[in-house]
Every structure is written in structure tokens, then in C-alpha cells.
Amino acid sequence: MGLFGSRTVTVPCTVEIEQTPESLHAHVTLDAGFEIEPGDEVQVHDAPTSVPYGERLTVRRTATVTRAGALERAWTKLIAHLELTELYEVSFSERRKL
């Protein structure tokens, strides 16, 4: 993987969707020997998008992981840091009338 380029890998995955009174979530677990890093993209193929209320569904699917190049990874980390610092610009003082 180079400075600008990216590479694509297809891996099996597990999709879990739950919509019960206790939990509302959807998770994807990749069966890959690597971690997803900043700038990487994951597309799950033929994944279910919902389950009826009160049910939980676990299915096996495949996912395409597009690994970011070094430049894209660095750019993503920089932008994420800058977006996080925007959250610091909040005030917790009392609201006053002008």
C-alpha cells in the first residue's frame, strides 16, 4: 500500500441486528486479521437492514474493506482532531440576557 493508493480486501463477517425492549443496535464483526483504521471504508454486501420489534438476527455475510493509503489516513486523523476540538468551544456558564 503506497502513499496515495488504497487496496481492497473482501472478508467474511457477522452482522447482528437487535430490536428489543432491552437493546436497539446493529453490529458488524469482520473475520479479518487486521484492524480497521482511520480512513478505511467497509461495505457489507446483502446485509439485512431491520428486524421486527422484539427480535434479534445474526447472519453471515461478506464485506469489502477499502484500506486507506498513508496520505488519506493522515488526512482523516487530522480532520477528526480538528472536528473534536470544535466540541471544546462550548460554554458552561449561565445564560445571561443582553
Phi, psi and omega in degrees: 000129185264194181292317184257329189283165175229163177230155184245136180229136175256127183226151173288155180209166176243129178250128178236125178234132179224135176222084182233171176300334181276331188204144172229106183203163172219128181230146174237129177243119180276139175267060184242156179269025181215161178268149172282131184242168179306133179093343178289150178238140180235129176236119179269130183268133176057040180276141175293151183250348179200164174225154177297152180303136179090004183240163176227138183229132175234124181226156176260133179219183172245153180227145174256122179253122175258111182282134179286148173284172184299319181292315179296321178297315179296318179298316180298318178297319180296311181297319179298319178296317180294321178293325178294321181293338175297330179292337179288343184272048176242156181244138178250019179278166179294148177281129181241147177276141177268000000 
